[in-house]
Amino acid sequence: MITARGLSKTYRLGGAEVQAVRSVSLSIARGEHVALTGASGSGKSTLMHVLGCLDTPTRGEYWLNGAEVGRLSRDARAGVRNAHIGFVFQNFNLLPRLSALENVQLPLGYGRRLGGKAARAAAIAALERVGLADRMRHRPAELSGGQRQRVAIARALVTQPSLLLADEPTGSLDSATGRDILALLTELNAAGLTILLVTHDAAVAATAHRVLLMADGRLLE
């Protein structure tokens, strides 16, 4: 599903260059559950942004589902994200004034994928899949941290992506709730979803099939 060759990402801060990712090559097969780990500042989040088509590499090639996507325009990258990639973040990124159902339904409006009853039905199905059908009318402030993360996962699933990118998905949760979320990700992977999990926590990374370790922008092992 993913092939990266010599990916590098350099930022300019003031008059200096910062090499956040340095010549990373990797491959991830369809159906894998892979963890990308390393200390803060190791480059793992920057690499995830490139692999998630949120950013472009300074150098190198990136292939997703057989297509070279590393040099696409901003609009074209947005199309790839909407068609192929679901995102789950540490801080949930839910809109506070919308209900759980409305938050999950939101991505279906991009590119007019689905509307009306079809979009609502798809959002309800996604919430049922993560065990939150009974909370669909609640707003984020009325939900626990674990429930908010489940809403975020449902939102990522509603477009039926082939790849799920989870960036520190348990970072804002207590340990017991975090284990529940990791168990849910394991279930989704067992059902065929490809997952790339970004974490600094070795115990969280150990729930994946394979662990990629980064340091100083390089992939070590």
Secondary structure, DSSP 8 states (H G I E B T S, - for coil): -EEEEEEEEEEEETTEEEEEEEEEEEEE-TT-EEEEE-STTSSHHHHHHHHTTSS--SEEEEEETTEE-TT--HHHHHHHHHHHEEEEETT----TTS-HHHHHHGGGGGGG---HHHHHHHHHHHHHHTT-GGGTT--GGGS-HHHHHHHHHHHHHTT--SEEEEESTTTTS-HHHHHHHHHHHHHHHHTT-EEEEEES-HHHHTTSSEEEEEETTEE--
